[in-house]
Amino acid sequence: MMSSSPQRLSSLALSTYRAARSRAGRLAAAFLATLLIAASGHGAGTPSREAAATKPKVIIMTDGEIDDHSSMIRFLLYTCDVDVQAIIECNSMFQRHGHSKERWYENQLAAYEAVYPNLIKHCPGYPTAEELRARSFVGDEDFEHLKGTRETRWEQVPGGRVEFDPAGWPDTPGSDAIVRILMEDDPAPIHLQAWGGGNTASRAFHKLKTDHPADYERALSKVVMYNIWYQDDAGNYIETHHPKVTMIYCGHFAGTWNYRSQPNTHDFITRHVKNGHGPLGALYPQTYVSEGDSPAFFYVVNNGLRNHEHPCFGGWGGRFKKVEGFERVYIDAEDEGGKKFQFARWIDAVNRDFQARMDWCVAEYFADANHAPVARVAGELNRTVKPGATMHLDARPSSDPDGDKLTFKWWQYREAGTAETKVTLTNPDSSAASFVVPDEPGKQLHIILEVTDDGEPVLVGYRRVICHIE
């Protein structure tokens, strides 16, 4: 049954809602679903996500490669979770002339527009297609800015030599958009994602440094640039000449999310994406999950794992470690389960979440699809604790917008913390668990709560508790 909560609806309302889901009373179920959301203390948006005011601000740079098409379809279904500042078409050493002259992106926005009326029934926080069009730009697609980089692909890694200087390059609508966004008087981080090359950002950062010196450090200190590889010289240029930018180099997308990494998903894409799920899913260009760029936006999905708060935390978008010799450059870390386990451990849950959102595209009523549980922990998520103390963890405030039965799992994300001890969790499969704080003053423990429903598909909500040991 639904977990207890001081804000839950009466058992009569909940039982009525469940009955409506299984019979024809869908309008009543939709109305009661709204009440469930309101009763859980959340307003607009999917209940398992944070309030709109905390949505991470995102700029995407895409080179229009075929897997970018697939990633963009998935990303459009998560635009309710982020604040889209700009989507910029660019090039890369692999797509040297870019693809902005084609209409792949425009066609996807048109399909998104067609399913938008259904999407907002499940999460009112989606931007309109017109809003996304107004934030779409073309950036650097100049072949001359890439000469030689294909031959040195494997040298395009953190610490590599700088090959180009954007000082003489012309501005583009994309680079101008980056400058304008970073100049805004808002200290919130800007998550700049390089699905392709980053040369558009290189030009923007150079212009900020030369034309806006008084605002340069303030503006660039906000940038967290998530790079799916360094696909041009921008990575080495930025880490060398603009060290205030936090740079994340993701290489372990390869083997987990890129071409041929998930060959067992042909049936998944056929049944749950390309067929019977509206015009957006029908545009998915590949026959299996092949989305090398999706980890960049997984990093900022506000699902409770707090992945985007720090590169070392870990979550759907991977976990990273600092590169020696740099203050703000990070590269893939490894979890105990294997070289790429920091991505692999989440894949099934991520794909089921995508499946549910594809259902939203065609589900006329809220009750016709599943929605992620609302994972909650009583008390603070950041705690200062003393060695030897018993830490009590209480997930009973958790709930489910569909009234589904919930199961619980607590586990220590040992690799994300700094404590050496592997703590023993008491009752890790119940709503209330506990552990004894180890004697490691100055260290940090990360405890993950997973709340799983029994809907179709099965979905997971998360919360992370960080314990700072005194």
MIBA-678616 format. One record per residue (C-alpha): residue number from 0; residue in three letters; x, y negated, z. Coordinates in pm, 1 decimal. Layout:
BAMAR  rose  roti        xx        yy        zz
BAMAR   NUM   ALA         X         Y         Z
...
***
This chain:
BAMAR  rose  roti        xx        yy        zz
BAMAR     0   MET       0.0       0.0       0.0
BAMAR     1   MET      98.0    -364.3     -23.1
BAMAR     2   SER     350.0    -471.8     240.4
BAMAR     3   SER     216.5    -673.6     530.6
BAMAR     4   SER     248.5   -1050.5     509.0
BAMAR     5   PRO      93.9   -1332.1     712.2
BAMAR     6   GLN      -9.3   -1492.7     383.7
BAMAR     7   ARG    -160.3   -1191.0     211.8
BAMAR     8   LEU    -517.7   -1179.0      92.9
BAMAR     9   SER    -775.1    -981.8     282.9
BAMAR    10   SER    -781.7    -608.1     223.8
BAMAR    11   LEU   -1123.5    -650.7      61.4
BAMAR    12   ALA    -988.7    -895.7    -198.7
BAMAR    13   LEU    -691.7    -670.6    -268.7
BAMAR    14   SER    -901.2    -357.9    -308.2
BAMAR    15   THR   -1135.8    -547.0    -539.8
BAMAR    16   TYR    -840.5    -657.5    -747.0
BAMAR    17   ARG    -705.2    -303.7    -777.4
BAMAR    18   ALA   -1044.4    -173.1    -880.4
BAMAR    19   ALA   -1078.0    -444.4   -1141.3
BAMAR    20   ARG    -744.7    -345.9   -1291.4
BAMAR    21   SER    -863.1       7.8   -1350.7
BAMAR    22   ARG   -1207.8     -83.0   -1482.0
BAMAR    23   ALA   -1352.8    -345.4   -1709.4
BAMAR    24   GLY   -1354.5    -635.7   -1465.5
BAMAR    25   ARG   -1048.3    -802.8   -1610.9
BAMAR    26   LEU   -1168.3   -1158.8   -1575.0
BAMAR    27   ALA   -1226.0   -1103.7   -1204.7
BAMAR    28   ALA    -885.9    -939.2   -1177.3
BAMAR    29   ALA    -718.0   -1234.9   -1344.5
BAMAR    30   PHE    -887.5   -1471.3   -1100.7
BAMAR    31   LEU    -786.3   -1260.5    -802.7
BAMAR    32   ALA    -430.6   -1237.7    -936.2
BAMAR    33   THR    -417.8   -1615.5    -922.4
BAMAR    34   LEU    -531.4   -1599.3    -560.0
BAMAR    35   LEU    -264.3   -1340.6    -484.4
BAMAR    36   ILE       3.6   -1569.2    -625.4
BAMAR    37   ALA    -127.5   -1865.1    -430.2
BAMAR    38   ALA    -150.2   -1659.2    -112.5
BAMAR    39   SER     208.8   -1547.1    -151.9
BAMAR    40   GLY     321.9   -1909.1    -127.0
BAMAR    41   HIS     424.7   -1952.2    -490.2
BAMAR    42   GLY     281.4   -2189.7    -744.1
BAMAR    43   ALA     341.2   -2187.5   -1118.8
BAMAR    44   GLY     562.2   -1914.6   -1253.7
BAMAR    45   THR     615.5   -1547.7   -1189.8
BAMAR    46   PRO     604.2   -1495.2    -811.8
BAMAR    47   SER     936.3   -1309.8    -802.8
BAMAR    48   ARG    1119.6   -1613.1    -940.1
BAMAR    49   GLU    1229.1   -1927.4    -764.4
BAMAR    50   ALA    1040.9   -2255.2    -782.6
BAMAR    51   ALA    1076.1   -2461.6   -1099.6
BAMAR    52   ALA    1289.1   -2720.3    -921.8
BAMAR    53   THR    1567.5   -2463.6    -875.7
BAMAR    54   LYS    1573.5   -2330.5   -1230.3
BAMAR    55   PRO    1931.6   -2313.7   -1360.8
BAMAR    56   LYS    2001.2   -2563.4   -1639.8
BAMAR    57   VAL    2113.5   -2383.6   -1955.5
BAMAR    58   ILE    2275.8   -2473.8   -2288.2
BAMAR    59   ILE    2316.2   -2193.5   -2542.2
BAMAR    60   MET    2561.9   -2191.1   -2831.7
BAMAR    61   THR    2482.9   -1912.0   -3079.3
BAMAR    62   ASP    2662.4   -1814.4   -3400.7
BAMAR    63   GLY    2355.0   -1638.3   -3539.8
BAMAR    64   GLU    2509.5   -1291.7   -3563.9
BAMAR    65   ILE    2257.9   -1008.4   -3586.7
BAMAR    66   ASP    2291.5    -922.1   -3217.8
BAMAR    67   ASP    2235.8   -1290.6   -3137.9
BAMAR    68   HIS    1897.4   -1250.8   -3308.0
BAMAR    69   SER    1817.2    -967.3   -3068.7
BAMAR    70   SER    1946.9   -1155.8   -2765.6
BAMAR    71   MET    1746.6   -1465.3   -2861.6
BAMAR    72   ILE    1420.9   -1267.1   -2872.4
BAMAR    73   ARG    1485.8   -1141.2   -2520.3
BAMAR    74   PHE    1600.6   -1486.4   -2405.2
BAMAR    75   LEU    1281.0   -1654.6   -2527.1
BAMAR    76   LEU    1087.7   -1429.1   -2289.9
BAMAR    77   TYR    1302.1   -1557.7   -2001.0
BAMAR    78   THR    1275.0   -1929.2   -2078.2
BAMAR    79   CYS    1027.6   -1953.7   -1788.7
BAMAR    80   ASP    1315.9   -1869.7   -1553.7
BAMAR    81   VAL    1559.1   -2137.9   -1670.4
BAMAR    82   ASP    1559.7   -2505.2   -1764.5
BAMAR    83   VAL    1657.2   -2499.4   -2133.0
BAMAR    84   GLN    1862.8   -2811.2   -2201.0
BAMAR    85   ALA    1974.3   -2724.4   -2554.5
BAMAR    86   ILE    2008.2   -2440.8   -2804.2
BAMAR    87   ILE    2292.3   -2506.8   -3047.2
BAMAR    88   GLU    2371.4   -2314.3   -3365.2
BAMAR    89   CYS    2745.6   -2290.5   -3424.6
BAMAR    90   ASN    3005.9   -2061.5   -3579.0
BAMAR    91   SER    3274.1   -1824.4   -3448.9
BAMAR    92   MET    3571.9   -1633.7   -3579.2
BAMAR    93   PHE    3325.1   -1356.1   -3667.4
BAMAR    94   GLN    3056.3   -1577.2   -3823.9
BAMAR    95   ARG    3281.8   -1842.2   -3973.7
BAMAR    96   HIS    3017.5   -2047.7   -4152.7
BAMAR    97   GLY    2742.3   -1997.5   -3897.1
BAMAR    98   HIS    2381.6   -1924.6   -3992.5
BAMAR    99   SER    2195.1   -2250.2   -3936.4
BAMAR   100   LYS    2110.4   -2270.9   -4306.2
BAMAR   101   GLU    1902.1   -1956.9   -4264.2
BAMAR   102   ARG    1567.7   -1959.3   -4084.7
BAMAR   103   TRP    1620.3   -1675.1   -3838.0
BAMAR   104   TYR    1590.2   -1902.4   -3535.3
BAMAR   105   GLU    1299.9   -2105.3   -3675.9
BAMAR   106   ASN    1113.8   -1783.2   -3752.5
BAMAR   107   GLN    1163.7   -1664.2   -3394.5
BAMAR   108   LEU    1031.7   -1992.8   -3253.7
BAMAR   109   ALA     723.9   -1962.1   -3476.1
BAMAR   110   ALA     665.6   -1608.7   -3342.9
BAMAR   111   TYR     719.8   -1729.8   -2986.4
BAMAR   112   GLU     462.4   -2000.1   -3050.9
BAMAR   113   ALA     213.1   -1733.4   -3156.5
BAMAR   114   VAL     251.8   -1532.5   -2834.2
BAMAR   115   TYR     286.5   -1835.8   -2606.0
BAMAR   116   PRO     -87.6   -1846.0   -2515.4
BAMAR   117   ASN     -54.9   -1496.9   -2368.9
BAMAR   118   LEU     282.3   -1557.0   -2202.6
BAMAR   119   ILE     157.3   -1848.1   -1993.5
BAMAR   120   LYS    -118.9   -1628.4   -1851.1
BAMAR   121   HIS     157.1   -1426.2   -1690.0
BAMAR   122   CYS     395.0   -1710.5   -1608.8
BAMAR   123   PRO     285.6   -2072.7   -1656.3
BAMAR   124   GLY     647.0   -2193.0   -1656.6
BAMAR   125   TYR     720.6   -2119.7   -2023.0
BAMAR   126   PRO     821.2   -2421.6   -2235.6
BAMAR   127   THR     624.5   -2476.7   -2554.6
BAMAR   128   ALA     783.4   -2396.1   -2888.6
BAMAR   129   GLU     772.2   -2767.1   -2970.2
BAMAR   130   GLU     971.6   -2844.6   -2656.2
BAMAR   131   LEU    1233.1   -2588.5   -2759.5
BAMAR   132   ARG    1247.4   -2729.1   -3113.1
BAMAR   133   ALA    1313.7   -3073.8   -2969.1
BAMAR   134   ARG    1611.6   -2927.7   -2780.3
BAMAR   135   SER    1757.0   -2739.0   -3078.5
BAMAR   136   PHE    2064.7   -2867.4   -3260.6
BAMAR   137   VAL    2336.2   -2769.7   -3507.4
BAMAR   138   GLY    2691.0   -2783.6   -3377.7
BAMAR   139   ASP    3031.3   -2702.5   -3523.4
BAMAR   140   GLU    3011.3   -2472.1   -3825.0
BAMAR   141   ASP    3328.9   -2598.8   -3994.3
BAMAR   142   PHE    3540.9   -2314.4   -4127.6
BAMAR   143   GLU    3852.7   -2531.6   -4106.0
BAMAR   144   HIS    3829.6   -2534.7   -3726.7
BAMAR   145   LEU    3872.7   -2156.7   -3717.7
BAMAR   146   LYS    4162.2   -2093.4   -3954.0
BAMAR   147   GLY    4398.0   -1834.1   -3814.2
BAMAR   148   THR    4185.4   -1726.9   -3520.4
BAMAR   149   ARG    4060.3   -1404.5   -3679.2
BAMAR   150   GLU    4419.3   -1283.1   -3709.8
BAMAR   151   THR    4482.4   -1356.9   -3341.4
BAMAR   152   ARG    4153.1   -1229.2   -3198.4
BAMAR   153   TRP    4310.3   -1028.3   -2919.3
BAMAR   154   GLU    4520.5   -1326.6   -2814.3
BAMAR   155   GLN    4202.7   -1524.6   -2746.2
BAMAR   156   VAL    4195.2   -1438.5   -2376.9
BAMAR   157   PRO    4246.7   -1643.3   -2060.9
BAMAR   158   GLY    4601.5   -1775.2   -2054.1
BAMAR   159   GLY    4649.3   -1752.8   -2431.4
BAMAR   160   ARG    4818.1   -2024.3   -2634.9
BAMAR   161   VAL    4622.8   -2327.5   -2755.5
BAMAR   162   GLU    4602.7   -2345.8   -3134.8
BAMAR   163   PHE    4375.7   -2641.7   -3213.4
BAMAR   164   ASP    4300.4   -2996.5   -3106.0
BAMAR   165   PRO    3945.7   -3128.4   -3163.2
BAMAR   166   ALA    4059.6   -3492.5   -3147.6
BAMAR   167   GLY    4021.0   -3540.7   -3522.1
BAMAR   168   TRP    3699.2   -3344.8   -3562.5
BAMAR   169   PRO    3370.6   -3521.5   -3634.3
BAMAR   170   ASP    3091.5   -3525.3   -3379.6
BAMAR   171   THR    2791.2   -3302.3   -3446.1
BAMAR   172   PRO    2433.6   -3317.5   -3317.4
BAMAR   173   GLY    2526.6   -3024.0   -3094.8
BAMAR   174   SER    2834.0   -3186.7   -2939.7
BAMAR   175   ASP    2643.6   -3513.9   -2895.4
BAMAR   176   ALA    2369.1   -3323.2   -2710.5
BAMAR   177   ILE    2626.4   -3170.8   -2472.5
BAMAR   178   VAL    2774.4   -3514.6   -2401.8
BAMAR   179   ARG    2431.5   -3664.6   -2336.8
BAMAR   180   ILE    2328.4   -3381.0   -2101.9
BAMAR   181   LEU    2653.2   -3391.6   -1903.1
BAMAR   182   MET    2635.7   -3769.6   -1869.2
BAMAR   183   GLU    2301.2   -3749.2   -1690.2
BAMAR   184   ASP    2306.3   -3852.9   -1325.4
BAMAR   185   ASP    2221.7   -3507.3   -1194.1
BAMAR   186   PRO    2475.6   -3300.5    -997.7
BAMAR   187   ALA    2309.5   -2966.5   -1077.3
BAMAR   188   PRO    2535.8   -2714.8   -1254.4
BAMAR   189   ILE    2505.4   -2690.1   -1632.2
BAMAR   190   HIS    2538.2   -2329.0   -1749.1
BAMAR   191   LEU    2691.1   -2356.3   -2094.7
BAMAR   192   GLN    2677.2   -2020.0   -2271.8
BAMAR   193   ALA    2904.0   -1932.8   -2564.3
BAMAR   194   TRP    2727.3   -1650.2   -2746.2
BAMAR   195   GLY    2952.1   -1739.8   -3037.6
BAMAR   196   GLY    3237.4   -1986.3   -3051.5
BAMAR   197   GLY    3286.8   -2277.6   -2816.0
BAMAR   198   ASN    3434.7   -2536.7   -3052.0
BAMAR   199   THR    3120.9   -2751.0   -3024.7
BAMAR   200   ALA    3189.0   -2777.3   -2651.8
BAMAR   201   SER    3557.4   -2852.3   -2719.2
BAMAR   202   ARG    3461.8   -3158.8   -2919.1
BAMAR   203   ALA    3208.8   -3270.0   -2656.4
BAMAR   204   PHE    3462.0   -3240.8   -2373.4
BAMAR   205   HIS    3724.7   -3433.0   -2572.7
BAMAR   206   LYS    3474.6   -3712.3   -2635.9
BAMAR   207   LEU    3382.7   -3729.7   -2268.7
BAMAR   208   LYS    3749.9   -3762.2   -2178.7
BAMAR   209   THR    3826.9   -4035.0   -2433.2
BAMAR   210   ASP    3500.5   -4231.1   -2450.1
BAMAR   211   HIS    3370.2   -4189.6   -2094.7
BAMAR   212   PRO    3677.4   -4165.7   -1869.3
BAMAR   213   ALA    3492.2   -4297.2   -1562.2
BAMAR   214   ASP    3238.8   -4012.5   -1586.0
BAMAR   215   TYR    3466.8   -3743.2   -1725.8
BAMAR   216   GLU    3552.6   -3547.8   -1410.8
BAMAR   217   ARG    3202.9   -3581.3   -1264.5
BAMAR   218   ALA    3050.0   -3451.8   -1588.3
BAMAR   219   LEU    3285.5   -3160.0   -1645.7
BAMAR   220   SER    3282.4   -3046.0   -1284.7
BAMAR   221   LYS    2918.5   -2948.4   -1339.0
BAMAR   222   VAL    2996.1   -2709.1   -1625.2
BAMAR   223   VAL    2994.8   -2331.8   -1579.5
BAMAR   224   MET    3085.0   -2196.3   -1923.6
BAMAR   225   TYR    3003.9   -1827.6   -1971.0
BAMAR   226   ASN    3199.9   -1694.0   -2270.2
BAMAR   227   ILE    3116.3   -1370.5   -2450.6
BAMAR   228   TRP    3484.3   -1326.6   -2532.4
BAMAR   229   TYR    3672.4   -1632.7   -2655.2
BAMAR   230   GLN    3540.7   -1630.3   -3012.7
BAMAR   231   ASP    3749.9   -1925.9   -3128.6
BAMAR   232   ASP    4024.9   -2134.8   -2971.7
BAMAR   233   ALA    3785.0   -2321.8   -2743.0
BAMAR   234   GLY    3849.1   -2096.8   -2443.8
BAMAR   235   ASN    4224.1   -2153.5   -2432.1
BAMAR   236   TYR    4185.2   -2521.0   -2522.4
BAMAR   237   ILE    3926.4   -2590.4   -2249.8
BAMAR   238   GLU    4101.2   -2400.1   -1970.2
BAMAR   239   THR    4423.6   -2589.5   -2049.8
BAMAR   240   HIS    4300.4   -2942.4   -2124.7
BAMAR   241   HIS    3974.4   -2955.7   -1926.0
BAMAR   242   PRO    4051.9   -2762.9   -1604.9
BAMAR   243   LYS    3748.4   -2901.1   -1417.5
BAMAR   244   VAL    3527.7   -2665.6   -1622.3
BAMAR   245   THR    3453.3   -2329.8   -1459.3
BAMAR   246   MET    3528.5   -2071.5   -1729.0
BAMAR   247   ILE    3388.9   -1717.2   -1719.7
BAMAR   248   TYR    3536.5   -1473.1   -1969.8
BAMAR   249   CYS    3311.9   -1170.6   -2021.1
BAMAR   250   GLY    3470.1    -875.6   -2195.5
BAMAR   251   HIS    3277.5    -586.8   -2040.5
BAMAR   252   PHE    2963.2    -666.6   -2238.8
BAMAR   253   ALA    3145.8    -441.1   -2485.3
BAMAR   254   GLY    3053.4     -85.1   -2397.2
BAMAR   255   THR    2742.1    -183.3   -2203.3
BAMAR   256   TRP    2532.9    -427.3   -2411.2
BAMAR   257   ASN    2695.0    -457.9   -2755.3
BAMAR   258   TYR    2672.5    -247.8   -3071.6
BAMAR   259   ARG    2635.7     127.2   -3012.2
BAMAR   260   SER    2649.2      88.6   -2632.4
BAMAR   261   GLN    2288.1     198.7   -2568.5
BAMAR   262   PRO    2220.5     454.9   -2844.4
BAMAR   263   ASN    1947.7     622.6   -2637.4
BAMAR   264   THR    1717.8     319.5   -2670.7
BAMAR   265   HIS    1583.7     378.6   -3024.5
BAMAR   266   ASP    1250.1     502.8   -2890.6
BAMAR   267   PHE    1239.5     217.8   -2639.5
BAMAR   268   ILE    1272.9     -47.2   -2910.0
BAMAR   269   THR    1027.6     128.4   -3141.2
BAMAR   270   ARG     754.4     172.3   -2879.0
BAMAR   271   HIS     799.1    -125.6   -2650.1
BAMAR   272   VAL     937.4    -402.9   -2872.4
BAMAR   273   LYS     896.9    -368.7   -3249.2
BAMAR   274   ASN     550.9    -214.1   -3265.0
BAMAR   275   GLY     227.4    -322.9   -3102.9
BAMAR   276   HIS     383.4    -613.2   -2912.3
BAMAR   277   GLY     316.7    -908.9   -3135.8
BAMAR   278   PRO     513.2   -1104.7   -3395.2
BAMAR   279   LEU     813.0   -1186.4   -3174.0
BAMAR   280   GLY     894.0    -824.0   -3098.3
BAMAR   281   ALA     835.6    -733.4   -3462.5
BAMAR   282   LEU    1131.4    -959.7   -3554.9
BAMAR   283   TYR    1376.3    -758.7   -3341.7
BAMAR   284   PRO    1631.2    -678.2   -3613.8
BAMAR   285   GLN    1794.4    -365.3   -3474.8
BAMAR   286   THR    1662.6     -18.3   -3402.5
BAMAR   287   TYR    1811.1      11.4   -3052.1
BAMAR   288   VAL    1922.3    -227.1   -2775.8
BAMAR   289   SER    2224.2    -408.4   -2914.9
BAMAR   290   GLU    2255.7    -746.7   -2749.4
BAMAR   291   GLY    2616.9    -836.1   -2687.3
BAMAR   292   ASP    2525.5   -1191.1   -2586.5
BAMAR   293   SER    2242.9   -1119.1   -2341.8
BAMAR   294   PRO    2471.5   -1090.3   -2033.8
BAMAR   295   ALA    2533.4   -1466.4   -2063.9
BAMAR   296   PHE    2171.9   -1548.7   -1983.0
BAMAR   297   PHE    2128.1   -1250.6   -1748.2
BAMAR   298   TYR    2378.7   -1441.1   -1531.4
BAMAR   299   VAL    2129.9   -1724.6   -1474.6
BAMAR   300   VAL    1802.0   -1532.1   -1443.2
BAMAR   301   ASN    1671.1   -1631.6   -1101.8
BAMAR   302   ASN    1577.1   -1282.4    -987.0
BAMAR   303   GLY    1695.7   -1308.8    -627.7
BAMAR   304   LEU    2042.7   -1164.2    -680.4
BAMAR   305   ARG    2190.2   -1516.3    -682.3
BAMAR   306   ASN    2428.0   -1407.8    -959.2
BAMAR   307   HIS    2472.6   -1762.7   -1087.9
BAMAR   308   GLU    2573.8   -1910.1    -750.9
BAMAR   309   HIS    2930.6   -1783.2    -787.5
BAMAR   310   PRO    3115.6   -1571.4   -1047.4
BAMAR   311   CYS    3226.5   -1326.5    -775.8
BAMAR   312   PHE    2873.4   -1245.3    -653.3
BAMAR   313   GLY    2772.1    -999.3    -924.4
BAMAR   314   GLY    2429.5    -920.9   -1069.1
BAMAR   315   TRP    2261.9    -860.3   -1404.0
BAMAR   316   GLY    2518.5   -1087.9   -1571.8
BAMAR   317   GLY    2822.7    -911.2   -1430.8
BAMAR   318   ARG    3078.5    -978.5   -1160.3
BAMAR   319   PHE    3405.0   -1164.9   -1210.0
BAMAR   320   LYS    3736.8   -1236.6   -1037.3
BAMAR   321   LYS    3967.6   -1535.0   -1052.8
BAMAR   322   VAL    4250.0   -1532.1   -1306.6
BAMAR   323   GLU    4588.2   -1586.6   -1146.0
BAMAR   324   GLY    4734.1   -1925.5   -1225.9
BAMAR   325   PHE    4397.6   -2094.0   -1283.9
BAMAR   326   GLU    4172.7   -2270.8   -1036.7
BAMAR   327   ARG    3843.5   -2214.4   -1220.1
BAMAR   328   VAL    3892.5   -1934.1   -1472.1
BAMAR   329   TYR    3734.0   -1592.4   -1411.4
BAMAR   330   ILE    3749.8   -1257.9   -1589.8
BAMAR   331   ASP    3564.3    -925.2   -1550.3
BAMAR   332   ALA    3592.8    -752.1   -1215.1
BAMAR   333   GLU    3531.2    -380.4   -1166.0
BAMAR   334   ASP    3283.1    -216.6    -931.0
BAMAR   335   GLU    3357.2     115.9    -761.8
BAMAR   336   GLY    3134.6     310.9   -1001.2
BAMAR   337   GLY    3368.0     261.0   -1297.1
BAMAR   338   LYS    3529.1       5.1   -1524.6
BAMAR   339   LYS    3201.3    -136.1   -1655.4
BAMAR   340   PHE    2974.9     -44.5   -1366.9
BAMAR   341   GLN    2923.7    -409.3   -1271.7
BAMAR   342   PHE    2694.4    -417.9   -1578.7
BAMAR   343   ALA    2590.8     -53.8   -1608.6
BAMAR   344   ARG    2435.1     -34.1   -1259.6
BAMAR   345   TRP    2157.8    -276.3   -1363.2
BAMAR   346   ILE    2081.9    -172.5   -1723.9
BAMAR   347   ASP    1771.1      39.4   -1664.3
BAMAR   348   ALA    1607.1    -223.6   -1442.5
BAMAR   349   VAL    1692.5    -500.7   -1689.6
BAMAR   350   ASN    1538.4    -313.5   -1981.6
BAMAR   351   ARG    1223.0    -229.3   -1788.3
BAMAR   352   ASP    1186.2    -598.8   -1705.1
BAMAR   353   PHE    1216.1    -676.6   -2077.0
BAMAR   354   GLN     952.5    -411.1   -2150.0
BAMAR   355   ALA     711.2    -578.9   -1910.1
BAMAR   356   ARG     764.2    -916.5   -2074.0
BAMAR   357   MET     705.2    -769.1   -2416.5
BAMAR   358   ASP     374.4    -644.1   -2272.8
BAMAR   359   TRP     297.4   -1001.2   -2165.6
BAMAR   360   CYS     310.6   -1101.3   -2533.2
BAMAR   361   VAL      -6.0    -903.2   -2605.3
BAMAR   362   ALA    -170.1    -863.5   -2263.3
BAMAR   363   GLU    -473.2   -1090.9   -2280.6
BAMAR   364   TYR    -527.2   -1081.0   -1904.9
BAMAR   365   PHE    -288.5   -1087.4   -1609.6
BAMAR   366   ALA    -423.5    -749.5   -1498.8
BAMAR   367   ASP    -325.7    -590.5   -1831.3
BAMAR   368   ALA      49.1    -595.0   -1758.6
BAMAR   369   ASN     292.2    -542.0   -1475.1
BAMAR   370   HIS     482.0    -815.7   -1290.3
BAMAR   371   ALA     789.6    -792.0   -1070.2
BAMAR   372   PRO     748.4    -757.9    -695.1
BAMAR   373   VAL     818.2   -1058.3    -474.2
BAMAR   374   ALA    1114.8    -954.8    -259.2
BAMAR   375   ARG    1140.6   -1155.5      60.6
BAMAR   376   VAL    1357.0   -1130.4     370.1
BAMAR   377   ALA    1249.1   -1279.0     700.8
BAMAR   378   GLY    1500.5   -1536.8     817.4
BAMAR   379   GLU    1790.4   -1705.1     642.6
BAMAR   380   LEU    1963.5   -1558.6     338.7
BAMAR   381   ASN    2298.5   -1704.6     452.4
BAMAR   382   ARG    2380.8   -1599.2     808.1
BAMAR   383   THR    2667.1   -1650.8    1048.7
BAMAR   384   VAL    2714.5   -1330.9    1252.7
BAMAR   385   LYS    2939.7   -1209.8    1532.6
BAMAR   386   PRO    3147.3    -889.3    1526.9
BAMAR   387   GLY    2970.9    -607.8    1710.4
BAMAR   388   ALA    2626.7    -766.9    1684.4
BAMAR   389   THR    2337.2    -568.6    1540.0
BAMAR   390   MET    2201.2    -741.2    1229.5
BAMAR   391   HIS    1831.4    -678.3    1171.3
BAMAR   392   LEU    1694.1    -701.8     817.6
BAMAR   393   ASP    1320.2    -739.2     762.5
BAMAR   394   ALA    1159.0    -719.1     417.7
BAMAR   395   ARG     800.6    -692.4     540.1
BAMAR   396   PRO     712.6   -1038.1     397.3
BAMAR   397   SER     761.2    -885.2      48.1
BAMAR   398   SER     454.6    -841.5    -172.2
BAMAR   399   ASP     343.3    -748.5    -520.7
BAMAR   400   PRO     128.1    -968.8    -747.4
BAMAR   401   ASP     -47.2    -662.4    -888.6
BAMAR   402   GLY    -116.8    -495.6    -555.0
BAMAR   403   ASP     117.5    -206.5    -637.3
BAMAR   404   LYS     271.1      20.9    -376.9
BAMAR   405   LEU     621.5     -90.0    -282.8
BAMAR   406   THR     933.4     100.9    -188.0
BAMAR   407   PHE    1244.9     -50.9     -35.0
BAMAR   408   LYS    1617.9      -2.9     -62.2
BAMAR   409   TRP    1893.2    -187.0     124.4
BAMAR   410   TRP    2256.8    -150.0      21.4
BAMAR   411   GLN    2589.1    -320.5      76.4
BAMAR   412   TYR    2737.0    -477.1    -235.6
BAMAR   413   ARG    3080.5    -410.0     -98.8
BAMAR   414   GLU    3273.0    -533.4    -401.2
BAMAR   415   ALA    3101.3    -872.7    -390.3
BAMAR   416   GLY    3203.7    -932.7     -28.5
BAMAR   417   THR    3545.3    -972.7     128.7
BAMAR   418   ALA    3497.6    -736.9     425.4
BAMAR   419   GLU    3683.2    -407.6     397.2
BAMAR   420   THR    3435.9    -209.9     609.9
BAMAR   421   LYS    3164.7      -0.4     453.1
BAMAR   422   VAL    2881.5     -59.5     697.1
BAMAR   423   THR    2628.8     206.9     792.1
BAMAR   424   LEU    2274.1      85.5     728.6
BAMAR   425   THR    2004.3     227.4     955.6
BAMAR   426   ASN    1677.5     306.0     772.4
BAMAR   427   PRO    1804.8     177.7     433.9
BAMAR   428   ASP    1491.4     306.8     256.6
BAMAR   429   SER    1240.2     124.5     473.7
BAMAR   430   SER    1118.0    -234.4     494.6
BAMAR   431   ALA    1320.9    -288.5     813.7
BAMAR   432   ALA    1688.6    -192.5     832.4
BAMAR   433   SER    1986.6    -282.9    1047.3
BAMAR   434   PHE    2364.7    -252.7    1072.2
BAMAR   435   VAL    2643.0    -334.2    1317.3
BAMAR   436   VAL    2863.9    -625.4    1211.0
BAMAR   437   PRO    3224.9    -507.7    1165.2
BAMAR   438   ASP    3517.2    -670.8    1345.5
BAMAR   439   GLU    3646.5    -870.0    1050.6
BAMAR   440   PRO    3638.7   -1239.7    1143.7
BAMAR   441   GLY    3644.5   -1477.3     849.8
BAMAR   442   LYS    3514.6   -1214.6     608.9
BAMAR   443   GLN    3184.5   -1190.1     423.1
BAMAR   444   LEU    2925.9    -913.0     373.2
BAMAR   445   HIS    2671.0    -898.9      90.9
BAMAR   446   ILE    2355.4    -693.5     153.4
BAMAR   447   ILE    2114.0    -636.3    -136.3
BAMAR   448   LEU    1743.0    -569.9     -95.2
BAMAR   449   GLU    1564.3    -395.7    -382.3
BAMAR   450   VAL    1184.2    -388.4    -375.1
BAMAR   451   THR    1037.6    -153.1    -637.3
BAMAR   452   ASP     674.1    -121.6    -742.4
BAMAR   453   ASP     493.1     179.2    -889.3
BAMAR   454   GLY     355.2      -5.9   -1190.7
BAMAR   455   GLU     411.7      58.9   -1559.8
BAMAR   456   PRO     691.4      -6.1   -1623.7
BAMAR   457   VAL     847.4      22.0   -1278.7
BAMAR   458   LEU     988.2    -319.4   -1184.2
BAMAR   459   VAL    1232.6    -439.1    -919.5
BAMAR   460   GLY    1253.7    -760.6    -717.7
BAMAR   461   TYR    1572.0    -852.9    -531.5
BAMAR   462   ARG    1708.5   -1055.8    -243.4
BAMAR   463   ARG    2069.7   -1097.8    -134.8
BAMAR   464   VAL    2166.8   -1165.1     226.1
BAMAR   465   ILE    2519.6   -1302.1     278.2
BAMAR   466   CYS    2665.1   -1258.4     625.3
BAMAR   467   HIS    2962.9   -1475.2     725.1
BAMAR   468   ILE    3147.7   -1309.1    1012.8
BAMAR   469   GLU    3272.2   -1547.6    1282.1
***
